[in-house]
Amino acid sequence: MRRHSKTSLFLMELILSILLFSLCSAICVQLFVRSHREEQKAVFLNQAVRTCDSVAAHIQQEKALPSPVYYDEDFHPCAQEEAAWLLETRDVTPAGASVRQAYITIRDLKYPGPLAYTLIVGY
């Protein structure tokens, strides 16, 4: 009878341990990437809500809609060429209504798609 050496058994165990560690590492990296994306979305949404709330207060105080405003990645006002986000206001007052209404929307200019955030304000 031929016996297998303990070295080959140890090598096989080491290879399996490395494969398991690699699999766990790949899963952890995916979780970190996903959580980073979710955190970026939460930061944007927080900035969008604050900005729209500020514009809504301005509209209610001034009784006028501001012109479109362009924002960079960090939500600082900027020129149109450098913009990542666009804040627009639109009057949507129904005919015969005593209170005027407006939509305040923020759009993502880098990845066009559905509206990023919308707020309806009465003034």
N, C-alpha and C positions, 0 to 999 in steps of 0.2 A: 504494500500500500504506500501510496505517495501522500505526504502530508504537505499542506500549504503552509508557507511561512507566515509568521505573525506580522511581518513587515507588509505583506500585500493586504492583509486585513486592516491594518492601521491606515494604510494609504487609501483604501476604499472608504473607510470611515471619515478620513480627513476630507476627501473629495465630496462626500455627501454633506458634511458640515459646511463646506464652502458654498455648495449649491443652495443649501437652505438659507445661509446668511445672505447670499446674493438675492434670493427671492424676497426675503424680508426687507432688504435694503431698497429694492425696486418698489415695493409697495409703500414703504415709508416716504420715499421721494415723491411718489405720485400724491400722497396725502398732503405733504408740505406744499406742493405746487398748487393743488386745489384750494387749500386753505389760504394761500397767498392771493389767489384770484378772488376768492370770496371777500377777503379783507379789502382788496382794492375796490370791489363793487360797493362795499359798505361805506368806505371813505367817500367815494363819488356820491352815493345817494345822500349821505349826510351833508356834503357840500351843496348838492342840488337843492335839497330841502331848505337849507339856510338861505341860499341865494333867492329862491322863489319866494320864501317868506319875506325877505327884505324887499323884494320888488313889489309884492302884494301890499305891504305897508306903505310903500311909496305911492302906489296907485291910489290907495284909499285916501291918503293925505292930499295928494296933488290933483286927484280926479282926472288924470290924463295917463295915457299909455306911453311908456318909454319906447325909444327906437331899439332895434335889435342890438344885443351886446355879445361880443365874442370873448371867449375865455381860453386861456392856455391850459396845459395839462394840470397845473396846480391851482386852477380856478382863479387866476388873476386876469383882469381885463387886458385885452391885447388887440393887435391889428388882425384883420380878417385872414391874412396870409399865414399867420402863426397859430391860428385858432384850432382848438380841439373840441370845444363845446360852443353851442349857439343858444342864447336865450332870446326867445321871441314872445311877444304879447299880441293877442288878437281879440278884438271885441266880438262877443257872441251874444249880445243883448237880444232877447226875443222882442218881436214887434209889440209895442204897447206896454212894455214892462216899465215899472217906475224905478227899479233898481237895475243899473247897468251891470253886465257881467263880462269878464274877460278870462281867456285862457292864458296862462303863463307856462310855456314849455321850454324844456332844455333838450337839445338834440346832440348826439355824439357825431361829430363831423368826420372823425377818422374811420369809424365803422358804422356807416349809415344803416338804418334799420328802423325799428319801432322807436317811438319817442322814449327818451330816457327817463323823463319825469314831467308830469303835468299837474298844475294846480289851477283850480277855478276860484276866482275872486269876485266878490260883489263890491261895487263902489258907487 
